[in-house]
Amino acid sequence: MENNNLGQVKISNEVIVTIAGLAALEVENVETITTITDKLLKNNGVKIQIDEEQIILDIYVNIEFGESIPDTAFKIQENVKNTVETMTGLEVSIVNVHVQGITFYKEKAEKEEARLAKEAKKAAKAEENEENGQDDEITIAE
């Protein structure tokens, strides 16, 4: 809570949790942990504790297979700390990163390739129609 000559500014814990969760997701190859219970309780894999204007955050994440866990965890700590402090003006004293699992993105990559192939096919068909003088629009002759 911040006091100034105009009044008080209060920041909800949920806002800080949301900022921290989004900041963690900004780090490449990171996915926060969300179970069905977490979704029902609107928890995004972040727990918060506030002690006299200092914030302690626990971030629960999955990291992509093949990435350096210590390096990725350090990047998460830096990004979460900087983002929360910048946006709230409150001091983040500790960011604990709990790596709960490893994510394999083979399935995700396959889905992305299929989506890109479908888009390319659609674009090629539209180009072919344009070259043949066919429009996607329907005109009705009177």
C-alpha positions in Angstrom: 0.0 0.0 0.0 1.4 3.4 -1.0 0.4 6.7 0.7 0.6 10.1 -1.1 -1.0 13.4 -0.6 -4.0 12.3 -2.7 -4.8 9.2 -0.8 -3.9 5.5 -0.7 -3.1 3.0 -3.5 -3.8 -0.6 -2.6 -2.8 -3.5 -4.9 -4.6 -6.8 -4.5 -2.6 -9.9 -4.0 -4.3 -11.4 -7.0 -3.0 -8.6 -9.2 0.6 -9.3 -8.0 0.1 -13.0 -8.5 -1.2 -12.4 -12.1 1.8 -10.1 -12.9 4.3 -12.7 -11.5 2.7 -15.5 -13.4 2.7 -13.6 -16.7 6.3 -12.5 -16.1 7.3 -16.2 -15.6 5.6 -17.2 -18.8 7.6 -14.5 -20.7 10.7 -16.5 -20.1 11.3 -18.8 -23.1 10.5 -22.5 -22.7 8.5 -22.0 -19.4 4.9 -23.1 -18.7 3.3 -22.5 -15.3 1.6 -25.3 -13.5 -2.2 -25.2 -13.5 -4.4 -28.0 -12.4 -8.1 -28.2 -12.5 -8.3 -27.0 -8.9 -5.9 -24.1 -9.7 -8.1 -23.0 -12.5 -11.2 -23.2 -10.3 -9.5 -21.1 -7.7 -8.0 -18.8 -10.4 -4.4 -19.8 -9.3 -1.8 -19.6 -12.0 1.0 -21.5 -10.4 2.1 -18.6 -8.2 1.8 -18.3 -4.4 2.4 -15.0 -2.6 3.4 -14.0 0.9 3.7 -10.3 1.9 5.8 -9.2 4.9 5.9 -5.5 5.7 5.9 -4.2 2.1 8.2 -7.0 0.9 6.9 -9.8 -1.3 7.9 -13.4 -1.3 6.8 -15.3 -4.4 6.8 -19.1 -5.1 6.5 -19.9 -8.8 5.6 -23.4 -9.9 6.7 -24.2 -13.5 7.4 -26.8 -16.1 10.4 -26.3 -18.2 10.9 -27.6 -21.8 13.1 -30.7 -22.1 16.7 -30.0 -23.1 16.8 -26.6 -21.5 19.2 -25.7 -18.6 17.1 -25.7 -15.5 19.4 -23.5 -13.4 19.7 -20.9 -16.2 16.0 -20.9 -16.9 15.1 -20.6 -13.2 17.5 -17.6 -12.8 15.9 -15.9 -15.8 12.4 -16.5 -14.2 13.6 -15.0 -10.9 15.1 -11.9 -12.7 12.1 -11.3 -14.9 9.5 -11.8 -12.1 11.4 -9.6 -9.7 11.9 -6.8 -12.2 8.4 -6.9 -13.6 6.6 -7.0 -10.2 8.8 -4.2 -8.7 8.4 -2.0 -11.8 4.6 -2.4 -12.0 3.7 -2.3 -8.3 6.5 -0.2 -6.7 6.8 -2.9 -4.0 10.0 -4.7 -3.2 10.3 -8.4 -4.1 12.6 -9.9 -1.6 12.5 -13.6 -2.7 11.4 -15.4 -5.8 11.4 -19.2 -5.3 11.2 -21.2 -8.5 9.8 -24.8 -8.1 10.4 -26.9 -11.2 7.6 -29.4 -11.1 8.2 -31.1 -14.4 9.6 -31.3 -17.8 7.5 -30.6 -20.9 8.0 -32.4 -24.2 6.9 -30.2 -27.1 7.0 -32.8 -29.9 3.1 -32.9 -30.0 2.9 -29.1 -30.0 5.5 -28.8 -32.8 3.5 -31.4 -34.9 0.3 -29.4 -34.4 2.0 -26.2 -35.4 3.4 -27.8 -38.5 -0.1 -29.1 -39.5 -1.6 -25.6 -38.9 1.1 -23.9 -41.1 0.7 -26.5 -43.8 -3.1 -25.9 -43.8 -2.6 -22.1 -44.0 -0.1 -22.5 -46.9 -2.5 -24.8 -48.8 -5.3 -22.2 -48.3 -3.1 -19.4 -49.5 -2.0 -21.4 -52.6 -5.6 -22.1 -53.5 -6.6 -18.4 -53.1 -3.7 -17.4 -55.3 -4.7 -20.0 -57.9 -8.3 -18.8 -57.9 -7.0 -15.2 -58.4 -4.8 -16.2 -61.3 -7.7 -18.0 -63.0 -10.0 -15.0 -62.5 -12.1 -16.6 -59.9 -13.2 -14.6 -56.9 -14.2 -15.9 -53.6 -17.2 -13.6 -53.8 -20.4 -14.8 -55.2 -22.1 -12.5 -57.8 -25.7 -12.8 -58.9 -26.5 -11.9 -62.4 -29.7 -10.0 -62.9 
